[in-house]
Amino acid sequence: MTLTRRQALLAGSATLLAGSARAAAPDDWSAAFRAALKEQPSLLGYVSAPPQLDCAELTIEGRWPAELAGTFYRNGPARHDVGELRYHHWFDGDGMIQAFRIGDGRIAHRGRMVQTDKYRREIAAGRALEHTFGTSLPQLAPPTSAAAVNVANINVISHAGRLMALWEAADAYGIDPQTLDTLGPVVWRDDLKGMPFSAHPRQEPDGTLWSFGYAPQADLLVLYHIGADGTLKAAKALPVPDVGMVHDFMVTERHLVFLLPPIHYDRDKVRAGLAFVDCYVWRPDQPARVLVVDKNSLTVTRRHELPACFVFHYGNAFEEADGTIRFDCVHHPDPRVMTETTRYVMRGEARPSPATATMLVRLGPSGTTDTRMLAGGVEFPRVDPRRVGRRHGRVWSVLLDSLVGAPSAGVIRWDLEAGTSDSHRFGPQILVEEHVYVPRRDGAEGEGWLLGTHLDARAGVTRLAVFDALKLAAGPLAVASLPYPLPLGLHGNFVPG
Ligand SMILES: [Fe+2]
């Protein structure tokens, strides 16, 4: 079944808000942030980056593993201020791709803004033009479509030789892997142009890529099955009542697995002109729904319920012989990390959100569920890419005490069967970003490296650290320093070569 034109139009239309842009004086968010930055060095992570960054050679301390050669790409919000307007949410900033090129004992860095349609139009106009995910101001117009305000700022993946910057409410953007020039939206098929495409596709060991998009205004999940050669094999719009917000998903050998947190998209709030994030209502009295979708038929074959929780990210899922599906994810008791913490940090205010934990879930074939928590605040879980959809035993995450204030964070590996962990903390005023596990060629799960960036707020520079992935407590094997800071980003991936 293919998408109907009506479904495409529904899903492609963004929050069509009443009213139009009108002149207004700048609010105080920019001034409040500048004042707070003088007192809190860690807010350096939320300062806008210049549009281009280049460093021919980072300074390396320690012994960089000779086998670890390739490019580490990252993406994240980087333009938080447009003229005098400062966005009201961390997720609003326009995306910037960072590339760390590693080889022959040297590391070089390049950063380039993703030249989205939105970015180009705003550069031409010299001002911000439309409402964004978390910012709705009188001087901004209602967006005409989600594609019109695509900031391509969440993830960057390489598949079938194509590098793509990903948002989640509209198209992926193709990026030149060498120059980081923007190549334009990736159109999988004409009727899919402008449709939501997740920031978290899952690539299976054979190269197959699964993705999805959620359209709360149309109550749809759009499913994508992309072959190892990069061509679309199938797409389907799956009606899901009250689909809410679905940032990430999972695959097993036979199924796609979606957890739907009980967060309701309120169309009355849309009509009132609120920012997209403010149109969501948390319903803690409702369960989190789990949908299990058959990969062949792309239909829902099982449903489960879990206690109310909010989840951005999953490590991995796999299926046992009796049909039990097991997965791990980062459990948030509620969505305040999105509705408060990552919003008010943009004006320098600390609004801590509840502690997270690694949640291990079993979904029995007859509909039963079982959960277990591994304590310790985490985010950004990653697993061995060769284990996606297959049984895995290890997950690497960022230890995240706080996004604001004086964070002391690090990295942690959980060995899931034993329930044991291995971790490293970087120290005060070090803001730790997602770390990716890079397997050693032909190595077993865990043999290889953990690679990631951190912002040293006191020194005012970003560093790239590499660990032996089985010996985190021993500290980094090597650390490479940029001469400048990078704004805190979201996700990335290592491409060997
Ligand atoms: Fe994400």
Residues whose N, C-alpha, C, O or C-beta is under 5 A from the ligand:
A	BS01	LIG	none
